[in-house]
Amino acid sequence: MIDKTSVVFGNPIDPKTVKKAEKSKAKYLKKYGDDTDADYRLAFPEIERLSRIGVRNVVLGDGDEPMEGKPLIVGNIRMGFGHYRISIAMASCARALGYTPYWFDLASFDATGSKMIREQNRLYSLASCISQKSRLFNRLVWEPLNSEGFKKITYNAKDQKNSELLVPLFRHIDRDVPFIATHVWPSQAAIHAGMTHVVNAIPDNWPMGLHLSEGAIHAVQTPFTYLGYKTLEGFAKTPLKGIPESDLRMVGCYVDHELLVNLEEDNRLRKERIRSGGPVRLLFNVGGAGAGGELFLGMIEHLIPYVERGAATLFLNAGDHADVYERLKAKIGALGGLRCFRNDFAGLSKYVEEIREGEAKGITLICDDDVFAAVYATNLLMPASDLLVTKPSELAYYPIPKLFMKHIGGHEVYGAIHGREFGDATGEYADLKGLRRTLDRLLSDREILPHFCDAILELKKQGYYDGGYRCVRLAAGEATE
């Protein structure tokens, strides 16, 4: 196995940090067992909720089942919904370009490396939730860690060493199959396993050492991120060698084919709805960690009078958080016109088809225990919505007008800055007062959202939303413009 811990892009890592990384790997081996020689055979059933884009799931099997068609693997983990959402976009673009997408969630197996991921994810989710309840913890620990701590090049060493634990899962995978990773751990694992066509699709607009995976092509969405990784400025106290051009590409935003193919018509309908004085359709998206619940409730309470007089329609996707769904349902259940889709993906799909050019009134509440349906519900609703209300995470780059809530983790700050500067979103609002004030303005001044729509169409003309297609072509070794 090639050493990726002690040197990163020609920059040596100090022996103390390397030793800590080695101890971290040893800790997980002791806790979860050494499965280096395990024979993880694989099978590839279809993911039912993603059947519209033909995604096959990589799971444990009994034999040597072959991959079909022109396979392309999307390596991911569930950490909130963000990496899953980007993975769906990659799978969608792969399908549109004639490939068969294979969903490889490295955290989903009963393997040592998978257990390592799940343990770290639990800690991350716990800290994220604490940060929303404790201002002191957020200010002194969580914000600095997510902005400056993860930025240090030395942070990469431990992840590189821990990702070696994931190599056994690759034993029966052809090394030359195109591989797109939507989190750095699958990318690092694929490189350790000898995969030859790896794209490391970096999700954030804030450059961090956390995302480095030497040996892969590093794909970024924005010029700001490109420069950060090209120079690695701020990753250490002293200047570093940056990522060479052969290993770095600015590809644009990672967006699903289904959200792009009819974007012009979707925007035409948005502008028509808004300027006609009808109800503005607002889509609220609860993230995979379920954070932001109180802000959502505060905004919904503020918007109920708008709903009652026909000035707004609300779509509330609670994801797979049954507790959030029940709280919202109890809060607004007495309001006439409440429509619920609980574990009813087919019903929601049919409803979205009906309202695309038809009417939508009242409040619609969605929750699904199936994580794929929970994530994809937002995809279904985006084309039929006028404004997305979300924190500035992965959805900051999607082609729909956006209102940004407060970020969770300092690395999300630059997602909001990107949206504001490129003209398809508001700035970030940290409190309920600012969110309510901005909602009032967007609902009363019916020219702001059409202006966002015009910016989105201009960005599409520039190819700015084609990042998913370009990642597929890079992984497949095809020429990209």
Secondary structure as GFF3:
##gff-version 3
##sequence-region A 1 481
A	DSSP	beta_strand	7	8	.	.	.	ID=ss1
A	DSSP	beta_strand	11	12	.	.	.	ID=ss2
A	DSSP	alpha_helix	15	32	.	.	.	ID=ss3
A	DSSP	beta_strand	42	43	.	.	.	ID=ss4
A	DSSP	three_ten_helix	48	53	.	.	.	ID=ss5
A	DSSP	beta_strand	56	57	.	.	.	ID=ss6
A	DSSP	beta_strand	59	60	.	.	.	ID=ss7
A	DSSP	beta_strand	71	76	.	.	.	ID=ss8
A	DSSP	alpha_helix	82	96	.	.	.	ID=ss9
A	DSSP	beta_strand	100	105	.	.	.	ID=ss10
A	DSSP	alpha_helix	112	133	.	.	.	ID=ss11
A	DSSP	alpha_helix	135	137	.	.	.	ID=ss12
A	DSSP	pi_helix	138	142	.	.	.	ID=ss13
A	DSSP	alpha_helix	143	144	.	.	.	ID=ss14
A	DSSP	pi_helix	145	149	.	.	.	ID=ss15
A	DSSP	alpha_helix	155	163	.	.	.	ID=ss16
A	DSSP	three_ten_helix	164	170	.	.	.	ID=ss17
A	DSSP	beta_strand	179	181	.	.	.	ID=ss18
A	DSSP	alpha_helix	184	192	.	.	.	ID=ss19
A	DSSP	beta_strand	198	201	.	.	.	ID=ss20
A	DSSP	three_ten_helix	209	211	.	.	.	ID=ss21
A	DSSP	beta_strand	217	220	.	.	.	ID=ss22
A	DSSP	alpha_helix	223	231	.	.	.	ID=ss23
A	DSSP	three_ten_helix	245	247	.	.	.	ID=ss24
A	DSSP	beta_strand	248	250	.	.	.	ID=ss25
A	DSSP	alpha_helix	257	260	.	.	.	ID=ss26
A	DSSP	alpha_helix	263	275	.	.	.	ID=ss27
A	DSSP	beta_strand	280	285	.	.	.	ID=ss28
A	DSSP	alpha_helix	293	308	.	.	.	ID=ss29
A	DSSP	beta_strand	312	317	.	.	.	ID=ss30
A	DSSP	alpha_helix	322	332	.	.	.	ID=ss31
A	DSSP	beta_strand	338	342	.	.	.	ID=ss32
A	DSSP	alpha_helix	345	355	.	.	.	ID=ss33
A	DSSP	beta_strand	363	367	.	.	.	ID=ss34
A	DSSP	alpha_helix	371	381	.	.	.	ID=ss35
A	DSSP	three_ten_helix	382	384	.	.	.	ID=ss36
A	DSSP	beta_strand	387	390	.	.	.	ID=ss37
A	DSSP	three_ten_helix	394	397	.	.	.	ID=ss38
A	DSSP	beta_strand	402	404	.	.	.	ID=ss39
A	DSSP	three_ten_helix	410	412	.	.	.	ID=ss40
A	DSSP	alpha_helix	413	422	.	.	.	ID=ss41
A	DSSP	beta_strand	425	428	.	.	.	ID=ss42
A	DSSP	alpha_helix	432	444	.	.	.	ID=ss43
A	DSSP	alpha_helix	448	461	.	.	.	ID=ss44
A	DSSP	alpha_helix	467	475	.	.	.	ID=ss45
###
